[in-house]
Amino acid sequence: MKGKKSLIIVGPALSLSGYGDQTRFAITSLLEGAQYDLYLYNTNWGNSNWISRSHPMRQVIDELIEKTTKLKDNFEADISLQVTYPSEFKMYSAVNIGYTAGIETTKVDYNWLISSNMMDQILVPSNHSRNVFLETKYEKDSSPEDQKSRKKAILTINKEPEVVPFPVQYDFSRVRETKVTEQLSKLKTKYNFLTVAQVSPRKNIFNLIKYFLREFDQNGDVSLTLKLHGKNVSTIDRFETEEKVYSFIREIAPAKKCAINLLHGELTEPEMASLYSNNKITHYITASHGEGFGLPVFSAAAAGLVVVTPFWSGPVDYLNENSIVPVEFSLENVRQSALSPGVINPDSKWAHITEDNFRKALRFSIKNYFSLSKRAKRESEKIRKKYSLLKQTTKFNQTINKIIKQKEKNIR
């Protein structure tokens, strides 16, 4: 009897990051499918911390890593699934699949196309990411034939990426009380806004805080809870993040009446679920310039919060524009300070919002809260059903199987 094909996952499975979540979703799906002999080469992701020993997936990840370390040096898996930026894709196996969050702007890097074209297929979590890959074009060095005919050689993606969305991460039907519940129970304000983000130029956190304070600084019936981190969730990072945020708040609104609360550090899945679904939290807000998918926005919408966001990029797939408060925006070139060579380049654009438009959306979200909340709750039920773990793991496995069958067909 023929054994299972071997599949090695290359990605930051232990990382507390978006790409860590993505890698763990891939592992969960493939384990559920039980069709491949799985191995795992764990990579680091920037300065991010690792998930704790108590994380529900830690044991299975450690076991896969240990299993992989026992392989012979010349081992080559039948299939590789690489969870990373496309510029890091490599030819590990007979079948190579790239799995990237994609891009938060309007254009992918030249080298992303080069590396993606080496893969048998690439997976992305949103239609935005797929479309940006398909629409990106670069002039490249012409072949002798093109030079004779004076044709311009154009580099494009040579395959249509497959879209595999994330599942809803948290079981909001079984939320239990946690330390977060206890912290939030102290809120005495009527309207309580939440945002979850890494402090980075793309997330636009300091503008979000500034616009919020300029709108609500003298409103004692409003609060903002910030679940933030900088490079990681270490104690040093907490001190640095607190200093940056609180000094900024004192500068903008030294006599504020609204409440600002800062959460930092690793929260367990039950704690994150209790944060998004807490009956004290009424709104989720973001001023992000763009998202490959946008897991925090996704979780907030699945929890039934009133969402205030630019209606652009990844979240367009799962948000209903009529059930949120869309912030008007314009697509503009990424500012010099936010560029990241090889990822976010000077000719890229993303969403820019103005203070007036953001504040206008905040006012609207409070004035129309009760009708918006009803719509958000109805929409959350649809999201949970459409993006259930079972449906998305099934879709993931079907997609992987289709890619492998196509490769085998092409070889024959």
Buried (B, 14 or more C-beta within 10 A) or exposed (E): EEEEBBBBBBBBBBBBBBBBBBBBBBBBBBBBBEBBBBBBBBBEBEEBBBBEEEBEBBEBBBEBBEEBEEBEEEEEBBBBBBBBBBBBBBEBBBBBBBBBBBBBBBBBBBBBBBBBBEBBBBBBBBBBBBBBBBEBEBEBEBEEEBEEEEEEEEBEBEBEBBBBBBBBBBEBEEBEEBEBBEBBEEBEBBBBBBBBBBBBBBBBBBBBBBBBBBBBBEBBBBBBBBBBBBBBBBEEBBEBBEEBBEEBBEEBBEEBEBBBBBBBBBBBEBBBBBBBBBEBBBBBBBBBBBBBBBBBBBBBBBBBBBBBBBBBBBBBBBBBEEBBBBBBBEBEBBEEEBBEEEBBBEEBBBBBBBEEBBBBBBEBBBEEBEEBBEBBBEBBEBBBEBBEBEBBBBBBBBBBEEBBEEBEEEEE
